[in-house]
Amino acid sequence: MPPQRRNPCHRYGLRSKGPVDREVFQVLDTLKAVRPSKVRPVKRPKAIIHRFTTRIKLNFVTLRNELLIREEDSTDSSSTSDPDSACDSEMEVNETKTFTTREYPRNCRRLNMPIRWLAVNVATQEKVPLDAIFDAKYMPLDDDAEFQDRVGQWQDLDAWMDGFMFDSLTSLFNLSSSDNEISFQEDCYLPLIKASLGKCDDGIFFRHCIRRQGFNDTSGRQCFGFPLAVCVYKYRLGQRGIAQSEITPLLLQVNLGYEYNSHREQYPAYILSQRGRNFRFVKATMTRQEVERLRDKETLSGKIQVQRTRAFNIRDRSGRREFVRTMIGLLRSFEDRPEAEYPMYTSQWFFREKEKEGGGERGEGEGEEEGGEEGERGGERRGYLYRIIASLWPF
């Protein structure tokens, strides 16, 4: 007896009593052929854009005794009596520019400037590719001599603590760097006006930054250039952490770039953000119109676009290797930035030994304490500084 032929109804579990057209089975066969596989394809991470608004509170803090000391130093300083001719032409500034503090009289709270709020609309783009931060042509290959040398030096990581990561990076990238080369530097000062680059007048100190630094044989002092990137420690997660730790140095870089050249269409700014053993490369861009609105006394608001890469976990050996590769590419890209060709200035103010006693904070100038208590707390640098308080509200 020949074998019984199976009806297509058995193949799809259909009822055999009712007539089924052949076209129905053709459609079912087509759908079965294009059924997706159970293996999920690997997708590239898409950049996610978040928008929020932050308010930055600038509160100028000073102490009377520190002011007297600084006035004595400025009187006895040779830079005021015999200024450098090359720097003097570059350091002329109009006193009516925004953010200057000379026009505000001192008040009973020892504040040289009234409380001012800057409203900044921030659009952050997370997990952007590295070519969005700098051109991929600067990225070193595996056989690059500098890359292999620095990766080989940076292996004993377990002996270092999180609080000294930037110190370790400074030692790593400054070990073989020559004079006037862009690299990590300590005690970076970002002023609000270009004329205060070599002084401690109105601005914020950061513990580490990336800039060009050399030695002036004539004056016997260190000379430094434009801060190309700032190193910060991100204390909080999410938008509040970005607002408190990253937005302020980005705005200061953009504002200082506008001080040098007010005719550019866009002004970039860079920071190296650390949280624990994770590092992110952050780039911000602001148009000339937004910078002018931010500097305008009537508006004091602007929009800034922030791009943040994925986190590089330097605890992992492969993550540490890729971080060093990206860091070398970033330093090489800074060589072609127009900010790297800005004139270098000689430092006119140095920390006193008593101000260094007890260490210091990480240098971001952040906090929520009153200005009068700032100078009395041990372990913090005294003098002129701005206290930053950032808060969020719906965009």
Buried (B, 14 or more C-beta within 10 A) or exposed (E): EEEEEEEBBEEEEBEEEEEBEEEEBEEBEEEEEEEEEEEEEEEEEEBEEBEBBBBBBBBBBBBEEBBEBBEEBEEEBEBEEEBBEEBEEBBEEEEEEEBBBEEEEEEEEBBBBEEBEBBBBBBBBBBBEBEEBBEEEBBBEEEBEBBEEBBEBBEEBEEBEEEEBBBBBBEBBBEEEEEEBBBBBBBBBBBBBBBBBBBBBBBBBBBBBBBBBBEBEEBEBBBBBBBBBBBBBBEEEEBBBBBBBBBBBBBBBBBBBBBBEEEBEEBBBBBBBBBEBBBBBBBBBBBBEBBBBBBEEEEBBBBBBBBBBBBBBBEEEEBBBBBBBBBBBBBBBBEEBEBBEBBBBBBBBEBEEEBEEEEBBBBBBBBEEEBEEBBEEEEBBBBBBBBBBBBBEEE
